[in-house]
Structure formats: C-alpha cells, structure tokens
Amino acid sequence: DTAVSQTPKYLVTQMGNDKSIKCEQNLGHDTMYWYKQDSKKFLKIMFSYNNKELIINETVPNRFSPKSPDKAHLNLHINSLELGDSAVYFCASSPAGSTRGNTIYFGEGSWLTVV
Amino acid sequence: AQTVTQSQPEMSVQEAETVTLSCTYDTSESDYYLFWYKQPPSRQMILVIRQEAYKQQNATENRFSVNFQKAAKSFSLKISDSQLGDAAMYFCATANRDDKIIFGKGTRLHILP
C-alpha cells in the first residue's frame, strides 16, 4: 500500500506545454506539500495545504498552481513549461504539520523533463 | 529566516565503520524539530531520525544517532556499522511553527566495501 502516491513518475514534455502531476495520500493526513528538487539535489518547498486551504506559497511563478479538491489530494498544474522547470517534484503529507512532531511522508517523486 | 547548512557535499566510509555527517542550522524559533532524511538512488525520501529541540537527550534509531548541540545549533548524524545499503544522499532539515521544512543541500555518502 503506497501511502503517498504521485503520477506520473516520469514526464517528458516540450516547452510551452501545460502539464499536471497528481498526488494522493491514503494516510488521513490534514497537510499536504509540494517540494521541488533541482538538478543540484536542492530540495525546496513550493506549497503547503492544510485541509484544502493554502498555507504556504513560496516564491513560485504563478505558472504553478496547486489544486486540492479534497484533503487527500493535492495536484500540481504547470502552465507554459520552461526548461528551468525540469526537476523532480515531490508530494508529501503529514498529520497536522511537521511542527507537532509528526513525520512528513514523501511520495516517490515525479521526474519532469522539459525539452 | 531559517537556514540549514551541510558543509560536506560528499563523504566516504569503509563498510562496518562509523561515519558522522555534519549539519548546522539557524533559527530564531524556540520550538522546532530537526530531521535527517535519506534519499537512495530510487529518489524516495525516507525519514532516518528526528529530534525535538526541547529534548536534551539525543535521538537514536538502531545504528543511527544524533549529536544535538542546541547552543551551537548543530545536529550531526552518526551512522555506526555502516552498510552498503546506507549509501545515499542525506538531508538535514528543520521545521518550525510556520509548518515549513527547510532542507540542507545534502551530503552524498559512499560506502566502500
């Protein structure tokens, strides 16, 4: 049973296209996140949602739009893809925010390559 | 702003030996948590160990332990009896009441047979 699942795992697409990465967690967690890991392996938070409400929105281009239809899902839509968007995107979840001592669970990552 | 610094981009250790990965952080919070995550070639992020800042006792998980020096803002990870499966990128991270986890840039650990 995969706790946090993302699809697709691999995605190759052309510049200018619009793409989505889906994420679902079956842990009953309240909080979900999107992280980006660039080519230098640097992992940085993009967004955080708590019970479908946007909590954290780091300095991310507005071409990136998260959508949370319910608290078990947090999808990432990217419009007008650019070469610099190539990265591994990790979805994650935690019960009620990591500050309460709860573990954050990561998905397996979605490797996006823009050509 | 919170920052996490891992000053060792790469390290190597002989199998069965002990290795320590360094991490320093900066935060103005008094209530925060510290983590070490492991990322093997499969890219899955796996929690190795976590520490509550208010606890003075160092966390341990089997062969993994930390040396938490709160005043020095240091949080190093010690891996004892290193195994080939320990080869991975290791990320130090901190989280505070703003619900953000801030990661360091990682240390790639090689295990030499």
Interface residues (C-beta under 8 A of the other chain):
Chain A: T31 Y33 K40 K41 F42 L43 K44 I45 S48 N50 I55 I56 V88 F90 A92 G97 S98 T99 G101 T103 I104 Y105 F106 E108 G109 W111
Chain B: D31 Y32 Y33 F35 Y37 Q39 S42 R43 Q44 M45 I46 L47 R50 E52 M89 F91 A95 N96 R97 D98 D99 K100 I101 I102 F103 K105 G106
